[in-house]
Amino acid sequence: MSRRIVIVGATSRIAECCARLWAAQGAEFLLLGRDATRLEQVAADLRVRGGQCETRVFDAGCAPDVEGLVDGAYAWRDAIDLLLIAHGTMPPQERAQQDLGLARQVLEINGVSVCLIAEAFAGRMLARGAGTLAIIGSVAGDRGRQSNYLYGAAKGLVARYAEGLRHRLHGTGVSVVLIKPGPTETPMTVGADIGPVTLAQPEDVAHEIVRGIDAGRRTIYCPAKWRWIMALIRHVPERLFLRWRI
Amino acid sequence: MSQPPLSDRWLGLRSWGLPGPFPHRVLTLLGRPELDLARDHKVLAIGAGRSYGDVGLNAGGIAIDSRLNDRLLGFDEATGILDCEAGVTLDTIVRVMLPRGWFPMVVPGTRFVTVGGMIANDVHGKNHHTAGSFGNHVVSLTLMSSDGAVVDCSRDHESARFRATIGGLGLTGLILSARVRLRRVVSAWMMARCRRFAGLDAFFELEREAADRYEYTVAWLDCPSAARGPVRGIHFAANHASTAQLGERPPAPPPGKPRWIPYGLPFSVVNAVSTRMLNQAYWLAHGPSEGLQPIYPFFWPLDGIAEWNRFYGARGFYQFQCVLPPEAEQAGLAELLRTCGDAGQGATLSVLKRFGTVAAEGLLSFPRPGSTFALDLPNLGERTRRLLAALEAIVLGVGGAVYPAKDANMSRALFERAFPGLDEFLSHRDAAFESSLWRRLFGTGP
């Protein structure tokens, strides 16, 4: 039986690279995203690679209809094996600092909408006693930093949410995977000022995500080195951290 | 759908062989771009960066990075035609299609090249004598010119632009997508034969004898051995394995993981002594044999070592590849070998193959009947450039050609003699597109 996979934010580069790996195994996809044309391009590619795809337009930005999204997904298939939540936005933070409307979007799209979508799917998966909720967070959620704290705060919300949801669902057969990519070369970061780090390739990140999900990992740092880098950064005493302009 | 570039910034880019980095204004694109090219802007599409010299560079100008445009658009099982965006790599095509029993008609010596790059350089492979070059199997392509117009070109429609774009060095516009023909294979195994030879006569005899029976042939040449007597080498010939030959083996073993070379060796570990040792080791490792070999090491042995160009250190290396016409191939090759031997600077990988008579599609295509010879030379500065000039003089003298995809040194005189389709090509060139190679040959010219 092929895997039934729902991807929210399917045109995100990391999600697309994951989907390519699942397509090679013959997965069935429901792809959701903002841009119908780009969704269809992603779907065409996945079909050639061995996947079956349907696409739906979904915008996490303006009062998203999460119930509609979940109903639609369960109308597509009566059971879903894997939900990957991958949508996000990362405008330059200085712009969000000056524009509260934009700040709200950063918080809502990357944080609130992600939790609500996961919450709605969690109920359905719990009823069946099976399924995996995989959520793309970020290393930026591990500690607030002056250069990216709005995005980081939203990703921090997602991390704490995933932790609690995992606690609630423990032993039910539904698993929660939090994925924390380091800076990755994607359309979201290609124009952004990331600082002096080497960007990971999305194909490599996707390999680690797919392997981590199959291995039943709870938290996936990708590339794996970010687990140790962030552990160090989290433990720098604030007195020192405040003077460090990262 | 048109989109503004995702990013627009200055970056240092490198080619595979040259030291670099070279400054480029890099536009990263997703989807069909909204090109707004002021008349004085010189643009060039860049792919995977595996060209050796400056054909894939546009130093000081704009580089259009379309590597995110890497979607497979469709595959027709009935005809074997794959429709894909120009940024798709050969690696992707092989990984996706080979387990289903499909393989490209022509593959070059590395999988890490884009479809756009393979078309722009009309690349060839070990089966040139039976299949021609990559361009012969491109069914159609979508080309965007600097004025924003998008045209589908094929042998039936806009055929002149189609022929100009195949092997057109990226100068006729931006290749957005292409439809390329694949072929059926029963497995990811090759039935390969390996023979040692001494002397060019023996090489030509092996090529003649193998041409009818084997789809793929190529020879490795121990260049330094030419100084001690008849040049020695190893001749490889192979066909795709049949089901009967396969036996119990898994039909599609996956490629191995590439090994890495630590970044930035400050100096070249390739020199006259190490190349003699390497060539000797290679000779000893390849005795006469016949048997099954996985497809990946057969076609792409160097892809097993990621970024092997780092062996050459910070100064990089030159690759020289030429083709000599049939009437002059034997004498010409002997002279090339003699010249290399006299220079005594060592050459690691020397490859020799006879091209077949399938006519190339492109106006500037490199493959043509005769023998093609390629060698890597560590960059020792002026001394190496003198050697390259001497090799080119031999090629010019016998009416041969040098391969632009590898070149960083060719003269304008040689280019004009070697590519008689140039005049016709110029009428299809898009004036906004330019490369470092083009400026080196023609200035800001024709």
Boltz contact constraints between the chains, C-beta under 6 A:
constraints:
  - contact:
      token1: [A, 37]
      token2: [B, 1]
      max_distance: 6.0
  - contact:
      token1: [A, 41]
      token2: [B, 71]
      max_distance: 6.0
  - contact:
      token1: [A, 44]
      token2: [B, 73]
      max_distance: 6.0
  - contact:
      token1: [A, 45]
      token2: [B, 71]
      max_distance: 6.0
  - contact:
      token1: [A, 45]
      token2: [B, 72]
      max_distance: 6.0
  - contact:
      token1: [A, 48]
      token2: [B, 72]
      max_distance: 6.0
  - contact:
      token1: [A, 48]
      token2: [B, 75]
      max_distance: 6.0
  - contact:
      token1: [A, 49]
      token2: [B, 96]
      max_distance: 6.0
  - contact:
      token1: [A, 187]
      token2: [B, 6]
      max_distance: 6.0
  - contact:
      token1: [A, 187]
      token2: [B, 30]
      max_distance: 6.0
  - contact:
      token1: [A, 190]
      token2: [B, 6]
      max_distance: 6.0
  - contact:
      token1: [A, 190]
      token2: [B, 7]
      max_distance: 6.0
  - contact:
      token1: [A, 190]
      token2: [B, 28]
      max_distance: 6.0
  - contact:
      token1: [A, 191]
      token2: [B, 6]
      max_distance: 6.0
  - contact:
      token1: [A, 191]
      token2: [B, 7]
      max_distance: 6.0
